[in-house]
Each structure stands twice: as C-alpha cells, then as structure tokens.
Amino acid sequence: MSKKILIIEDERHIRALLIQTLEVAFEDHVDEDELEILQGADGEEGVDIARREHPDLIFLDVMMPKKDGFQVCREIKDEVHLGPATYIILLTAKGQEADKVAGLSAGADEYMTKPFNPEAVVAKVEERLGIKRCE
C-alpha cells in the first residue's frame, strides 16, 4: 500500500515547489507507486481530498480561501478515521508564538514558517513516513 502526502496550498507556485521538491527527492518511490502526492488548492478541496484519500501526511497552508488551515486542521483531526493517523504540518508566513499556539491548538502536529527550507520538508517526509530519498 502506498503512502500518501496531501499538499493543501492556495498559492500555485508554492504548491508546485512542494510537489517538485518531493517528486525529485522521492522519484523512485513515486515511480514505483510507493508514494502518492496529492494536492488541493483551497481548504474545502483539501478536506474533501483528505476524506476520500486518507493521507498519511498533510502539508497545510494557514491562510487560504473558503476554509483557513486552522478550520481544515480541526475538521480532519476530529474525524475518527483520519485524525489520529494523519500527521499535519502547518505551513505559514505567520511566525509569531501566538500563531504557533493557535495551530497546535487546532490539532496540528507541527508548524513550519515560510519561507520553508525544502531540505526540511524532505527530512520530515523521511521521518514521518519512513521512506528514504533517492540518491
């Protein structure tokens, strides 16, 4: 069974950067159908994809249209079949301590500020999903 990563980000260029970073780092795993990278362009779409696909890891933007990242995080974490099994990393430009507390209170497992280091994203995938990047 393949591992699934869901990227929920309304800014297309940031979403594309995350996807490209993951596809390059884990190319063999993607090619072998061991890793699937999914994407949602807003909060509502992200929740729908999460419910349907049951991702193992979500990179979630905070400031988005329709539903913000805090709302999305709460909805996903409240669902019995998703919450405990889905690891959520909030990605945001808001780096104040109060913002981090709000994110963790919403159920996020981690909080990364933008601009993020692509290497840190790859390391998180390795750590959380137990897969190694391609050489």
N, C-alpha and C positions, 0 to 999 in steps of 0.2 A: 504494500500500500504506500502510495506516495505521500510525502509531507507537503503541506500547503502553506504558502505565505500570501497574505492579503495586504495590499497597499491601498489605503484609503486616503486620498490626497486630491484636493481640488485644483491645485496648480499643476498643469500638464507637464511643464519642464522638470519639476521636482519629482513627479511620479515617474517620468521617463528616466531620470537619473537613477532613481532607486532600482527600477527594473533592469536597466543596463548594468548597474553595479552587481546585482545579484545574478543576472544571466552570465556575465563574464566570469565571476568568481566561482559559480557552481554549474558551469556549462555542461560538464559530463552528467551531472545529476539531473539537469533539465532534459538533456537529450535522451537519457535512459528512463524518463518518466518517473524518476525517484523524487523529483521536486517540481511542484507546480506553482507558478507565480500568477496571482490573480490581482485585479485592480478595480477600484471603484473611484468615481470622480466626485462624489459628494457623500454626505452622511447617510442619507436614505438608501442610496445604492449600495453603500458599504454594508449596512445592516442586512439588506436583502441577500447579498452575496455570502455574508458570514452564516446566515441561517441555512442557506442552501448547500454551501460547500464545507462548512465546519473546518476553518483553517486552524493550523497549529500555532501560527504566529501572525500578528497583525501589526503593521506599522501604520499609525493613525494620526493624521493631522488634527490639530485642535480647532483652528479657525476655518470653518467650511460653511457653505450654504446648506439650507434645508435642515440639517441637524449638525450641531457642532460636535467636536470629538468627545467632549465630556458626556453628552447625551448618548452618543454611539457607544461609548465605553460602558456606561451604566446598562444600556439595553442588552448588550452582548453578555456582560458579566451576570446579569440577572437571569439569563436563560440557562436552565438546568443542564441541557446537553451541550452548551457552548462554554459558559462561564469558567468553570474550573479547568477545562482542558485548553482553553485559548489564552495564550500569553500576549498581552497587549503592551506595545511600546508607543507612547505618545511622542509625536514629533511636533515641535512648535518653536516659533520665534519668541514666545513669551518665556523668559528665563528667570523671572522673579520667584522667590521662595513660595509666595502665596499661590502662584500658578502651579508649581510642582505639588503643593499640598492638595490643591483642588483636583489635579489629575489623579493623584494617588487615592484620594477620597472617592473619586468616581469609579475606582476599581482598576486603574492602570497598574501594570506590574513594574513599568519603568518609564522614565521621562528623559527624552533626548532633545536638546535645543538645536535649532537651526542657526547657522549652517552646520549640518552634521558632517562628521568625518566618514566617508564611505568605508574606510577600513573598520571603523567601529561597528557599522551596520553589518558587515560581513562577519566580524567576530561574534556579534550577537546571534546571528543565524547559526554559526558553528556551535556555539554554546547551548542554545536553546533546542536546536533540532538534532544535534549530534551528528552533523554531516561536515565533511572537510571540504574546503575549497579546492579547486582544481589547480594543478601545478603548471 
